[in-house]
Structure formats: structure tokens, C-alpha cells
Amino acid sequence: MLRVKICGLTTPQDAAAAIEFGADALGFNFFPGSKRYLPIGVAREWIAALPADIEKVGILVDPSWEEANVVAGTPGITALQLHGTETPDFCRRLMEAGIRFEKALPVTNAASIANVPDFFTRTVLLDSGGAGEFGGTGRCFPWEIGSDFVRANPQLRVILAGGLTPENVAEAVTVVRPFGVDVTSGVESSPGRKDHGRMQAFIAAARAS
């Protein structure tokens, strides 16, 4: 079944609503440069209290080795999402340390993901890319690029992100056939604050495709 992740959560109320509506995974942005930055010290207790069967992903951008380990070891966090220019060697160290993670790949055109190196994870996230941007832009990239990538990399679990909304997610899933979808701005009333009606509509539309 299609994996649905609600990303950029900043409150326990929004996280609980996402779970109620059927989300499989939740994303928390621990990158201080993000409009949806969530200080890990502030969120530690309520993230740890979320249901164990829901995946809880910590988003990082070019973290140090120490930072990656601290976030990965935070109670409740089940995986990392690397959204920067992390190297294959850094990812190999995470893999060898037994830390689960997915690697985000910025898509600007077909050539930008034509020769992806081995990042030592089966799970990659395709997101709209641009200089100094790390997700949550609200922009789509051409879904045919994602479709070609999925067909060319059957060994990978491809998560589609970038400009997804309740209105377009069904079409996106039909075109790309990803392992999962990831939404941030498309279900928000303002950065870091989710519109519960749009979250519910997004999850229903994604699953109906």
C-alpha cells in the first residue's frame, strides 16, 4: 500500500490528527534554517509519546556526525531524512552504524538524477530542487522525470515530494507510481501549521489513486 508521510509537523495536535487520518509516517524538521524548524529539546517528550507503529522521521540538512547520531537516538525517532549534500561516505557510515535513513534528491531536470551514486539506502525522496532550498517549496517538478527514475531504479523505494496537494496527488501517483508520497506545504494553513481538512483530503486522495 502507498506510504503517506506528513512532513513539517510542529505540534502534537497536528501529529495526532495526521495519525487519525491514516498517515504512515510523520516528519519533523530539525534544521534551524527551516520555516518549520522544531527544536528537538522542545519536542522530545511528545514525539516519544506518539504511537510506536507510526514512523517518525527527523529531517536534517548536512548534519555533523554527532548531530545525526543525537537525532537518530532521540526516543521515538525511527529514521533520518537527509536533505542536504551529504556524501555517499557519510551515508555509508550511517548504514554501518545501523541508523535507518532516506536520502532526498533535488530534481531540477532529468539530468539532475540521471547518475545517482550509491547512498547506501534503498529509500530515496525526489523533491523539487533549487539553490539554497531544502524541501517545502510548494513547487512540482515534471512527474515524468519521477516516472522514468522509478522505472530505471526498481531496487529503490522512491518517495515523491514537491508541490503535492489534495488536488493533484492522485494524478501524481498514477503517473509516477512511487513507493510513497510526502507532503508539507500542500496541507498547511501557514508554515508549520497544518490544515486538518486538507490533511484528511490528501491522505484519502493518495490512497484512492
PyMOL CGO cylinders between C-alpha atoms (Angstrom):
from pymol import cmd
from pymol.cgo import CYLINDER

trace = [
    CYLINDER, 0.00, 0.00, 0.00, 1.17, 3.54, -0.79, 0.3, 1, 1, 1, 1, 1, 1,
    CYLINDER, 1.17, 3.54, -0.79, 3.14, 5.07, 2.10, 0.3, 1, 1, 1, 1, 1, 1,
    CYLINDER, 3.14, 5.07, 2.10, 1.89, 8.54, 3.07, 0.3, 1, 1, 1, 1, 1, 1,
    CYLINDER, 1.89, 8.54, 3.07, 4.09, 10.90, 5.09, 0.3, 1, 1, 1, 1, 1, 1,
    CYLINDER, 4.09, 10.90, 5.09, 3.02, 14.24, 6.54, 0.3, 1, 1, 1, 1, 1, 1,
    CYLINDER, 3.02, 14.24, 6.54, 6.11, 16.39, 6.95, 0.3, 1, 1, 1, 1, 1, 1,
    CYLINDER, 6.11, 16.39, 6.95, 6.98, 19.64, 8.69, 0.3, 1, 1, 1, 1, 1, 1,
    CYLINDER, 6.98, 19.64, 8.69, 4.90, 18.93, 11.79, 0.3, 1, 1, 1, 1, 1, 1,
    CYLINDER, 4.90, 18.93, 11.79, 5.49, 21.23, 14.74, 0.3, 1, 1, 1, 1, 1, 1,
    CYLINDER, 5.49, 21.23, 14.74, 2.68, 20.48, 17.22, 0.3, 1, 1, 1, 1, 1, 1,
    CYLINDER, 2.68, 20.48, 17.22, 1.41, 17.32, 18.94, 0.3, 1, 1, 1, 1, 1, 1,
    CYLINDER, 1.41, 17.32, 18.94, -2.13, 18.25, 17.88, 0.3, 1, 1, 1, 1, 1, 1,
    CYLINDER, -2.13, 18.25, 17.88, -1.24, 18.22, 14.18, 0.3, 1, 1, 1, 1, 1, 1,
    CYLINDER, -1.24, 18.22, 14.18, 0.71, 14.98, 14.60, 0.3, 1, 1, 1, 1, 1, 1,
    CYLINDER, 0.71, 14.98, 14.60, -2.25, 13.31, 16.30, 0.3, 1, 1, 1, 1, 1, 1,
    CYLINDER, -2.25, 13.31, 16.30, -4.59, 14.46, 13.53, 0.3, 1, 1, 1, 1, 1, 1,
    CYLINDER, -4.59, 14.46, 13.53, -2.27, 13.12, 10.83, 0.3, 1, 1, 1, 1, 1, 1,
    CYLINDER, -2.27, 13.12, 10.83, -2.26, 9.73, 12.54, 0.3, 1, 1, 1, 1, 1, 1,
    CYLINDER, -2.26, 9.73, 12.54, -6.04, 9.77, 12.95, 0.3, 1, 1, 1, 1, 1, 1,
    CYLINDER, -6.04, 9.77, 12.95, -6.46, 10.44, 9.23, 0.3, 1, 1, 1, 1, 1, 1,
    CYLINDER, -6.46, 10.44, 9.23, -4.24, 7.48, 8.32, 0.3, 1, 1, 1, 1, 1, 1,
    CYLINDER, -4.24, 7.48, 8.32, -0.69, 8.77, 7.82, 0.3, 1, 1, 1, 1, 1, 1,
    CYLINDER, -0.69, 8.77, 7.82, 2.01, 6.07, 7.92, 0.3, 1, 1, 1, 1, 1, 1,
    CYLINDER, 2.01, 6.07, 7.92, 4.88, 8.41, 8.72, 0.3, 1, 1, 1, 1, 1, 1,
    CYLINDER, 4.88, 8.41, 8.72, 5.45, 11.83, 10.25, 0.3, 1, 1, 1, 1, 1, 1,
    CYLINDER, 5.45, 11.83, 10.25, 8.32, 14.22, 9.54, 0.3, 1, 1, 1, 1, 1, 1,
    CYLINDER, 8.32, 14.22, 9.54, 9.91, 16.67, 11.97, 0.3, 1, 1, 1, 1, 1, 1,
    CYLINDER, 9.91, 16.67, 11.97, 12.32, 19.32, 10.70, 0.3, 1, 1, 1, 1, 1, 1,
    CYLINDER, 12.32, 19.32, 10.70, 15.33, 19.68, 12.96, 0.3, 1, 1, 1, 1, 1, 1,
    CYLINDER, 15.33, 19.68, 12.96, 17.15, 22.02, 10.54, 0.3, 1, 1, 1, 1, 1, 1,
    CYLINDER, 17.15, 22.02, 10.54, 17.39, 25.51, 12.11, 0.3, 1, 1, 1, 1, 1, 1,
    CYLINDER, 17.39, 25.51, 12.11, 17.21, 27.18, 8.69, 0.3, 1, 1, 1, 1, 1, 1,
    CYLINDER, 17.21, 27.18, 8.69, 13.73, 25.84, 8.02, 0.3, 1, 1, 1, 1, 1, 1,
    CYLINDER, 13.73, 25.84, 8.02, 10.48, 27.80, 8.39, 0.3, 1, 1, 1, 1, 1, 1,
    CYLINDER, 10.48, 27.80, 8.39, 9.22, 24.63, 10.09, 0.3, 1, 1, 1, 1, 1, 1,
    CYLINDER, 9.22, 24.63, 10.09, 12.15, 24.24, 12.47, 0.3, 1, 1, 1, 1, 1, 1,
    CYLINDER, 12.15, 24.24, 12.47, 11.30, 22.22, 15.55, 0.3, 1, 1, 1, 1, 1, 1,
    CYLINDER, 11.30, 22.22, 15.55, 13.88, 22.35, 18.36, 0.3, 1, 1, 1, 1, 1, 1,
    CYLINDER, 13.88, 22.35, 18.36, 14.49, 18.77, 19.38, 0.3, 1, 1, 1, 1, 1, 1,
    CYLINDER, 14.49, 18.77, 19.38, 14.57, 19.66, 23.06, 0.3, 1, 1, 1, 1, 1, 1,
    CYLINDER, 14.57, 19.66, 23.06, 11.10, 21.18, 22.86, 0.3, 1, 1, 1, 1, 1, 1,
    CYLINDER, 11.10, 21.18, 22.86, 9.58, 18.21, 21.00, 0.3, 1, 1, 1, 1, 1, 1,
    CYLINDER, 9.58, 18.21, 21.00, 11.38, 15.28, 22.59, 0.3, 1, 1, 1, 1, 1, 1,
    CYLINDER, 11.38, 15.28, 22.59, 8.67, 14.28, 25.06, 0.3, 1, 1, 1, 1, 1, 1,
    CYLINDER, 8.67, 14.28, 25.06, 5.63, 14.48, 22.80, 0.3, 1, 1, 1, 1, 1, 1,
    CYLINDER, 5.63, 14.48, 22.80, 7.36, 12.77, 19.88, 0.3, 1, 1, 1, 1, 1, 1,
    CYLINDER, 7.36, 12.77, 19.88, 8.36, 9.90, 22.18, 0.3, 1, 1, 1, 1, 1, 1,
    CYLINDER, 8.36, 9.90, 22.18, 4.70, 9.57, 23.24, 0.3, 1, 1, 1, 1, 1, 1,
    CYLINDER, 4.70, 9.57, 23.24, 3.41, 9.05, 19.68, 0.3, 1, 1, 1, 1, 1, 1,
    CYLINDER, 3.41, 9.05, 19.68, 2.31, 5.51, 18.68, 0.3, 1, 1, 1, 1, 1, 1,
    CYLINDER, 2.31, 5.51, 18.68, 5.17, 3.10, 18.14, 0.3, 1, 1, 1, 1, 1, 1,
    CYLINDER, 5.17, 3.10, 18.14, 3.77, 1.76, 14.87, 0.3, 1, 1, 1, 1, 1, 1,
    CYLINDER, 3.77, 1.76, 14.87, 3.99, 5.17, 13.17, 0.3, 1, 1, 1, 1, 1, 1,
    CYLINDER, 3.99, 5.17, 13.17, 7.30, 6.01, 11.54, 0.3, 1, 1, 1, 1, 1, 1,
    CYLINDER, 7.30, 6.01, 11.54, 8.78, 9.25, 12.88, 0.3, 1, 1, 1, 1, 1, 1,
    CYLINDER, 8.78, 9.25, 12.88, 11.43, 10.82, 10.69, 0.3, 1, 1, 1, 1, 1, 1,
    CYLINDER, 11.43, 10.82, 10.69, 13.93, 13.50, 11.70, 0.3, 1, 1, 1, 1, 1, 1,
    CYLINDER, 13.93, 13.50, 11.70, 14.82, 15.82, 8.80, 0.3, 1, 1, 1, 1, 1, 1,
    CYLINDER, 14.82, 15.82, 8.80, 18.39, 17.10, 8.75, 0.3, 1, 1, 1, 1, 1, 1,
    CYLINDER, 18.39, 17.10, 8.75, 20.46, 19.18, 6.32, 0.3, 1, 1, 1, 1, 1, 1,
    CYLINDER, 20.46, 19.18, 6.32, 24.19, 18.43, 6.15, 0.3, 1, 1, 1, 1, 1, 1,
    CYLINDER, 24.19, 18.43, 6.15, 24.39, 17.35, 9.80, 0.3, 1, 1, 1, 1, 1, 1,
    CYLINDER, 24.39, 17.35, 9.80, 27.59, 16.62, 11.62, 0.3, 1, 1, 1, 1, 1, 1,
    CYLINDER, 27.59, 16.62, 11.62, 28.18, 13.00, 12.58, 0.3, 1, 1, 1, 1, 1, 1,
    CYLINDER, 28.18, 13.00, 12.58, 27.40, 13.87, 16.19, 0.3, 1, 1, 1, 1, 1, 1,
    CYLINDER, 27.40, 13.87, 16.19, 24.15, 15.65, 15.28, 0.3, 1, 1, 1, 1, 1, 1,
    CYLINDER, 24.15, 15.65, 15.28, 22.97, 12.73, 13.14, 0.3, 1, 1, 1, 1, 1, 1,
    CYLINDER, 22.97, 12.73, 13.14, 23.62, 10.32, 15.99, 0.3, 1, 1, 1, 1, 1, 1,
    CYLINDER, 23.62, 10.32, 15.99, 21.87, 12.52, 18.56, 0.3, 1, 1, 1, 1, 1, 1,
    CYLINDER, 21.87, 12.52, 18.56, 18.73, 12.83, 16.44, 0.3, 1, 1, 1, 1, 1, 1,
    CYLINDER, 18.73, 12.83, 16.44, 18.74, 9.14, 15.49, 0.3, 1, 1, 1, 1, 1, 1,
    CYLINDER, 18.74, 9.14, 15.49, 18.98, 8.25, 19.17, 0.3, 1, 1, 1, 1, 1, 1,
    CYLINDER, 18.98, 8.25, 19.17, 16.13, 10.52, 20.23, 0.3, 1, 1, 1, 1, 1, 1,
    CYLINDER, 16.13, 10.52, 20.23, 13.27, 8.48, 21.74, 0.3, 1, 1, 1, 1, 1, 1,
    CYLINDER, 13.27, 8.48, 21.74, 10.54, 7.97, 19.17, 0.3, 1, 1, 1, 1, 1, 1,
    CYLINDER, 10.54, 7.97, 19.17, 12.61, 8.86, 16.09, 0.3, 1, 1, 1, 1, 1, 1,
    CYLINDER, 12.61, 8.86, 16.09, 12.76, 5.82, 13.81, 0.3, 1, 1, 1, 1, 1, 1,
    CYLINDER, 12.76, 5.82, 13.81, 14.74, 7.19, 10.84, 0.3, 1, 1, 1, 1, 1, 1,
    CYLINDER, 14.74, 7.19, 10.84, 16.53, 10.22, 9.42, 0.3, 1, 1, 1, 1, 1, 1,
    CYLINDER, 16.53, 10.22, 9.42, 15.86, 12.09, 6.20, 0.3, 1, 1, 1, 1, 1, 1,
    CYLINDER, 15.86, 12.09, 6.20, 18.97, 13.72, 4.76, 0.3, 1, 1, 1, 1, 1, 1,
    CYLINDER, 18.97, 13.72, 4.76, 18.09, 16.80, 2.74, 0.3, 1, 1, 1, 1, 1, 1,
    CYLINDER, 18.09, 16.80, 2.74, 21.48, 18.36, 2.05, 0.3, 1, 1, 1, 1, 1, 1,
    CYLINDER, 21.48, 18.36, 2.05, 24.65, 17.48, 0.17, 0.3, 1, 1, 1, 1, 1, 1,
    CYLINDER, 24.65, 17.48, 0.17, 25.54, 14.50, 2.35, 0.3, 1, 1, 1, 1, 1, 1,
    CYLINDER, 25.54, 14.50, 2.35, 28.18, 12.32, 0.73, 0.3, 1, 1, 1, 1, 1, 1,
    CYLINDER, 28.18, 12.32, 0.73, 27.97, 8.60, -0.02, 0.3, 1, 1, 1, 1, 1, 1,
    CYLINDER, 27.97, 8.60, -0.02, 30.75, 8.08, 2.55, 0.3, 1, 1, 1, 1, 1, 1,
    CYLINDER, 30.75, 8.08, 2.55, 28.70, 9.82, 5.25, 0.3, 1, 1, 1, 1, 1, 1,
    CYLINDER, 28.70, 9.82, 5.25, 25.70, 7.67, 4.32, 0.3, 1, 1, 1, 1, 1, 1,
    CYLINDER, 25.70, 7.67, 4.32, 27.83, 4.53, 4.40, 0.3, 1, 1, 1, 1, 1, 1,
    CYLINDER, 27.83, 4.53, 4.40, 28.86, 5.36, 7.98, 0.3, 1, 1, 1, 1, 1, 1,
    CYLINDER, 28.86, 5.36, 7.98, 25.20, 5.73, 8.97, 0.3, 1, 1, 1, 1, 1, 1,
    CYLINDER, 25.20, 5.73, 8.97, 24.39, 2.38, 7.37, 0.3, 1, 1, 1, 1, 1, 1,
    CYLINDER, 24.39, 2.38, 7.37, 27.30, 0.70, 9.15, 0.3, 1, 1, 1, 1, 1, 1,
    CYLINDER, 27.30, 0.70, 9.15, 26.14, 2.21, 12.45, 0.3, 1, 1, 1, 1, 1, 1,
    CYLINDER, 26.14, 2.21, 12.45, 22.69, 0.68, 11.95, 0.3, 1, 1, 1, 1, 1, 1,
    CYLINDER, 22.69, 0.68, 11.95, 20.94, 4.06, 11.58, 0.3, 1, 1, 1, 1, 1, 1,
    CYLINDER, 20.94, 4.06, 11.58, 17.92, 3.96, 9.26, 0.3, 1, 1, 1, 1, 1, 1,
    CYLINDER, 17.92, 3.96, 9.26, 17.71, 6.88, 6.83, 0.3, 1, 1, 1, 1, 1, 1,
    CYLINDER, 17.71, 6.88, 6.83, 16.42, 8.06, 3.48, 0.3, 1, 1, 1, 1, 1, 1,
    CYLINDER, 16.42, 8.06, 3.48, 18.26, 10.40, 1.11, 0.3, 1, 1, 1, 1, 1, 1,
    CYLINDER, 18.26, 10.40, 1.11, 16.49, 13.32, -0.54, 0.3, 1, 1, 1, 1, 1, 1,
    CYLINDER, 16.49, 13.32, -0.54, 17.48, 14.06, -4.13, 0.3, 1, 1, 1, 1, 1, 1,
    CYLINDER, 17.48, 14.06, -4.13, 16.75, 17.54, -5.54, 0.3, 1, 1, 1, 1, 1, 1,
    CYLINDER, 16.75, 17.54, -5.54, 15.20, 17.38, -9.00, 0.3, 1, 1, 1, 1, 1, 1,
    CYLINDER, 15.20, 17.38, -9.00, 15.81, 20.29, -11.37, 0.3, 1, 1, 1, 1, 1, 1,
    CYLINDER, 15.81, 20.29, -11.37, 15.71, 18.33, -14.63, 0.3, 1, 1, 1, 1, 1, 1,
    CYLINDER, 15.71, 18.33, -14.63, 16.16, 14.76, -15.84, 0.3, 1, 1, 1, 1, 1, 1,
    CYLINDER, 16.16, 14.76, -15.84, 19.94, 15.09, -15.83, 0.3, 1, 1, 1, 1, 1, 1,
    CYLINDER, 19.94, 15.09, -15.83, 19.99, 16.03, -12.14, 0.3, 1, 1, 1, 1, 1, 1,
    CYLINDER, 19.99, 16.03, -12.14, 19.05, 12.47, -11.13, 0.3, 1, 1, 1, 1, 1, 1,
    CYLINDER, 19.05, 12.47, -11.13, 20.44, 10.58, -14.11, 0.3, 1, 1, 1, 1, 1, 1,
    CYLINDER, 20.44, 10.58, -14.11, 23.53, 9.19, -12.36, 0.3, 1, 1, 1, 1, 1, 1,
    CYLINDER, 23.53, 9.19, -12.36, 22.71, 8.94, -8.68, 0.3, 1, 1, 1, 1, 1, 1,
    CYLINDER, 22.71, 8.94, -8.68, 25.55, 7.46, -6.60, 0.3, 1, 1, 1, 1, 1, 1,
    CYLINDER, 25.55, 7.46, -6.60, 25.02, 4.70, -4.07, 0.3, 1, 1, 1, 1, 1, 1,
    CYLINDER, 25.02, 4.70, -4.07, 23.86, 6.39, -0.87, 0.3, 1, 1, 1, 1, 1, 1,
    CYLINDER, 23.86, 6.39, -0.87, 23.65, 3.06, 0.98, 0.3, 1, 1, 1, 1, 1, 1,
    CYLINDER, 23.65, 3.06, 0.98, 19.88, 3.22, 1.44, 0.3, 1, 1, 1, 1, 1, 1,
    CYLINDER, 19.88, 3.22, 1.44, 17.04, 1.75, -0.59, 0.3, 1, 1, 1, 1, 1, 1,
    CYLINDER, 17.04, 1.75, -0.59, 14.80, 4.73, 0.19, 0.3, 1, 1, 1, 1, 1, 1,
    CYLINDER, 14.80, 4.73, 0.19, 15.21, 7.97, -1.73, 0.3, 1, 1, 1, 1, 1, 1,
    CYLINDER, 15.21, 7.97, -1.73, 12.96, 11.02, -1.86, 0.3, 1, 1, 1, 1, 1, 1,
    CYLINDER, 12.96, 11.02, -1.86, 12.55, 13.05, -5.05, 0.3, 1, 1, 1, 1, 1, 1,
    CYLINDER, 12.55, 13.05, -5.05, 11.83, 16.70, -4.29, 0.3, 1, 1, 1, 1, 1, 1,
    CYLINDER, 11.83, 16.70, -4.29, 11.83, 19.97, -6.21, 0.3, 1, 1, 1, 1, 1, 1,
    CYLINDER, 11.83, 19.97, -6.21, 15.30, 21.43, -6.00, 0.3, 1, 1, 1, 1, 1, 1,
    CYLINDER, 15.30, 21.43, -6.00, 16.94, 24.81, -6.22, 0.3, 1, 1, 1, 1, 1, 1,
    CYLINDER, 16.94, 24.81, -6.22, 19.89, 26.71, -4.83, 0.3, 1, 1, 1, 1, 1, 1,
    CYLINDER, 19.89, 26.71, -4.83, 19.60, 27.02, -1.07, 0.3, 1, 1, 1, 1, 1, 1,
    CYLINDER, 19.60, 27.02, -1.07, 16.27, 25.16, -0.92, 0.3, 1, 1, 1, 1, 1, 1,
    CYLINDER, 16.27, 25.16, -0.92, 15.71, 22.05, 1.16, 0.3, 1, 1, 1, 1, 1, 1,
    CYLINDER, 15.71, 22.05, 1.16, 12.12, 20.95, 0.53, 0.3, 1, 1, 1, 1, 1, 1,
    CYLINDER, 12.12, 20.95, 0.53, 8.80, 22.51, 1.40, 0.3, 1, 1, 1, 1, 1, 1,
    CYLINDER, 8.80, 22.51, 1.40, 8.90, 24.82, -1.63, 0.3, 1, 1, 1, 1, 1, 1,
    CYLINDER, 8.90, 24.82, -1.63, 5.36, 24.04, -2.78, 0.3, 1, 1, 1, 1, 1, 1,
    CYLINDER, 5.36, 24.04, -2.78, 6.61, 23.55, -6.36, 0.3, 1, 1, 1, 1, 1, 1,
    CYLINDER, 6.61, 23.55, -6.36, 6.24, 20.44, -8.51, 0.3, 1, 1, 1, 1, 1, 1,
    CYLINDER, 6.24, 20.44, -8.51, 8.84, 19.07, -10.87, 0.3, 1, 1, 1, 1, 1, 1,
    CYLINDER, 8.84, 19.07, -10.87, 7.74, 17.26, -14.06, 0.3, 1, 1, 1, 1, 1, 1,
    CYLINDER, 7.74, 17.26, -14.06, 6.33, 13.95, -12.86, 0.3, 1, 1, 1, 1, 1, 1,
    CYLINDER, 6.33, 13.95, -12.86, 7.53, 12.17, -15.99, 0.3, 1, 1, 1, 1, 1, 1,
    CYLINDER, 7.53, 12.17, -15.99, 11.06, 12.60, -14.64, 0.3, 1, 1, 1, 1, 1, 1,
    CYLINDER, 11.06, 12.60, -14.64, 9.99, 10.77, -11.50, 0.3, 1, 1, 1, 1, 1, 1,
    CYLINDER, 9.99, 10.77, -11.50, 8.27, 8.07, -13.52, 0.3, 1, 1, 1, 1, 1, 1,
    CYLINDER, 8.27, 8.07, -13.52, 11.42, 7.47, -15.57, 0.3, 1, 1, 1, 1, 1, 1,
    CYLINDER, 11.42, 7.47, -15.57, 13.51, 7.33, -12.39, 0.3, 1, 1, 1, 1, 1, 1,
    CYLINDER, 13.51, 7.33, -12.39, 11.20, 4.76, -10.79, 0.3, 1, 1, 1, 1, 1, 1,
    CYLINDER, 11.20, 4.76, -10.79, 11.38, 2.52, -13.86, 0.3, 1, 1, 1, 1, 1, 1,
    CYLINDER, 11.38, 2.52, -13.86, 15.15, 2.88, -14.12, 0.3, 1, 1, 1, 1, 1, 1,
    CYLINDER, 15.15, 2.88, -14.12, 15.73, 2.08, -10.42, 0.3, 1, 1, 1, 1, 1, 1,
    CYLINDER, 15.73, 2.08, -10.42, 13.46, -0.82, -9.46, 0.3, 1, 1, 1, 1, 1, 1,
    CYLINDER, 13.46, -0.82, -9.46, 15.72, -1.62, -6.50, 0.3, 1, 1, 1, 1, 1, 1,
    CYLINDER, 15.72, -1.62, -6.50, 14.86, 1.70, -4.82, 0.3, 1, 1, 1, 1, 1, 1,
    CYLINDER, 14.86, 1.70, -4.82, 11.84, 2.73, -2.76, 0.3, 1, 1, 1, 1, 1, 1,
    CYLINDER, 11.84, 2.73, -2.76, 11.06, 6.10, -4.30, 0.3, 1, 1, 1, 1, 1, 1,
    CYLINDER, 11.06, 6.10, -4.30, 9.11, 8.67, -2.31, 0.3, 1, 1, 1, 1, 1, 1,
    CYLINDER, 9.11, 8.67, -2.31, 7.59, 11.50, -4.32, 0.3, 1, 1, 1, 1, 1, 1,
    CYLINDER, 7.59, 11.50, -4.32, 7.52, 15.03, -2.87, 0.3, 1, 1, 1, 1, 1, 1,
    CYLINDER, 7.52, 15.03, -2.87, 7.45, 18.57, -4.19, 0.3, 1, 1, 1, 1, 1, 1,
    CYLINDER, 7.45, 18.57, -4.19, 4.27, 20.58, -4.62, 0.3, 1, 1, 1, 1, 1, 1,
    CYLINDER, 4.27, 20.58, -4.62, 1.84, 17.78, -3.84, 0.3, 1, 1, 1, 1, 1, 1,
    CYLINDER, 1.84, 17.78, -3.84, -1.66, 18.78, -2.75, 0.3, 1, 1, 1, 1, 1, 1,
    CYLINDER, -1.66, 18.78, -2.75, -5.02, 17.09, -2.17, 0.3, 1, 1, 1, 1, 1, 1,
    CYLINDER, -5.02, 17.09, -2.17, -5.95, 18.27, -5.66, 0.3, 1, 1, 1, 1, 1, 1,
    CYLINDER, -5.95, 18.27, -5.66, -3.01, 16.76, -7.57, 0.3, 1, 1, 1, 1, 1, 1,
    CYLINDER, -3.01, 16.76, -7.57, -1.70, 13.82, -5.55, 0.3, 1, 1, 1, 1, 1, 1,
    CYLINDER, -1.70, 13.82, -5.55, -3.90, 11.20, -7.24, 0.3, 1, 1, 1, 1, 1, 1,
    CYLINDER, -3.90, 11.20, -7.24, -2.61, 12.20, -10.68, 0.3, 1, 1, 1, 1, 1, 1,
    CYLINDER, -2.61, 12.20, -10.68, 0.97, 12.29, -9.40, 0.3, 1, 1, 1, 1, 1, 1,
    CYLINDER, 0.97, 12.29, -9.40, 0.71, 8.76, -8.02, 0.3, 1, 1, 1, 1, 1, 1,
    CYLINDER, 0.71, 8.76, -8.02, -0.86, 7.50, -11.24, 0.3, 1, 1, 1, 1, 1, 1,
    CYLINDER, -0.86, 7.50, -11.24, 1.97, 8.96, -13.32, 0.3, 1, 1, 1, 1, 1, 1,
    CYLINDER, 1.97, 8.96, -13.32, 4.97, 8.15, -11.10, 0.3, 1, 1, 1, 1, 1, 1,
    CYLINDER, 4.97, 8.15, -11.10, 3.87, 5.00, -9.24, 0.3, 1, 1, 1, 1, 1, 1,
    CYLINDER, 3.87, 5.00, -9.24, 6.11, 5.76, -6.26, 0.3, 1, 1, 1, 1, 1, 1,
    CYLINDER, 6.11, 5.76, -6.26, 6.60, 3.72, -3.11, 0.3, 1, 1, 1, 1, 1, 1,
    CYLINDER, 6.60, 3.72, -3.11, 5.23, 6.67, -1.14, 0.3, 1, 1, 1, 1, 1, 1,
    CYLINDER, 5.23, 6.67, -1.14, 4.32, 10.35, -1.13, 0.3, 1, 1, 1, 1, 1, 1,
    CYLINDER, 4.32, 10.35, -1.13, 5.45, 13.15, 1.16, 0.3, 1, 1, 1, 1, 1, 1,
    CYLINDER, 5.45, 13.15, 1.16, 3.61, 16.44, 1.69, 0.3, 1, 1, 1, 1, 1, 1,
    CYLINDER, 3.61, 16.44, 1.69, 4.46, 19.60, 3.59, 0.3, 1, 1, 1, 1, 1, 1,
    CYLINDER, 4.46, 19.60, 3.59, 3.16, 22.94, 2.33, 0.3, 1, 1, 1, 1, 1, 1,
    CYLINDER, 3.16, 22.94, 2.33, 0.23, 21.42, 0.42, 0.3, 1, 1, 1, 1, 1, 1,
    CYLINDER, 0.23, 21.42, 0.42, -1.63, 20.69, 3.66, 0.3, 1, 1, 1, 1, 1, 1,
    CYLINDER, -1.63, 20.69, 3.66, -0.73, 23.82, 5.62, 0.3, 1, 1, 1, 1, 1, 1,
    CYLINDER, -0.73, 23.82, 5.62, -2.61, 26.92, 6.69, 0.3, 1, 1, 1, 1, 1, 1,
    CYLINDER, -2.61, 26.92, 6.69, 0.77, 28.58, 7.38, 0.3, 1, 1, 1, 1, 1, 1,
    CYLINDER, 0.77, 28.58, 7.38, 4.34, 27.22, 7.59, 0.3, 1, 1, 1, 1, 1, 1,
    CYLINDER, 4.34, 27.22, 7.59, 4.41, 24.57, 10.32, 0.3, 1, 1, 1, 1, 1, 1,
    CYLINDER, 4.41, 24.57, 10.32, 0.66, 24.67, 10.97, 0.3, 1, 1, 1, 1, 1, 1,
    CYLINDER, 0.66, 24.67, 10.97, -1.45, 22.00, 9.29, 0.3, 1, 1, 1, 1, 1, 1,
    CYLINDER, -1.45, 22.00, 9.29, -4.95, 22.39, 7.90, 0.3, 1, 1, 1, 1, 1, 1,
    CYLINDER, -4.95, 22.39, 7.90, -6.66, 19.28, 9.21, 0.3, 1, 1, 1, 1, 1, 1,
    CYLINDER, -6.66, 19.28, 9.21, -9.23, 19.19, 6.44, 0.3, 1, 1, 1, 1, 1, 1,
    CYLINDER, -9.23, 19.19, 6.44, -6.53, 19.29, 3.79, 0.3, 1, 1, 1, 1, 1, 1,
    CYLINDER, -6.53, 19.29, 3.79, -4.51, 16.60, 5.56, 0.3, 1, 1, 1, 1, 1, 1,
    CYLINDER, -4.51, 16.60, 5.56, -7.52, 14.30, 5.60, 0.3, 1, 1, 1, 1, 1, 1,
    CYLINDER, -7.52, 14.30, 5.60, -8.32, 15.05, 1.96, 0.3, 1, 1, 1, 1, 1, 1,
    CYLINDER, -8.32, 15.05, 1.96, -4.69, 14.49, 0.90, 0.3, 1, 1, 1, 1, 1, 1,
    CYLINDER, -4.69, 14.49, 0.90, -4.44, 11.07, 2.53, 0.3, 1, 1, 1, 1, 1, 1,
    CYLINDER, -4.44, 11.07, 2.53, -7.79, 9.97, 1.11, 0.3, 1, 1, 1, 1, 1, 1,
    CYLINDER, -7.79, 9.97, 1.11, -6.89, 11.14, -2.40, 0.3, 1, 1, 1, 1, 1, 1,
    CYLINDER, -6.89, 11.14, -2.40, -3.47, 9.48, -2.29, 0.3, 1, 1, 1, 1, 1, 1,
    CYLINDER, -3.47, 9.48, -2.29, -4.91, 6.16, -1.18, 0.3, 1, 1, 1, 1, 1, 1,
    CYLINDER, -4.91, 6.16, -1.18, -7.70, 6.28, -3.77, 0.3, 1, 1, 1, 1, 1, 1,
    CYLINDER, -7.70, 6.28, -3.77, -5.26, 6.58, -6.68, 0.3, 1, 1, 1, 1, 1, 1,
]
cmd.load_cgo(trace, "trace")
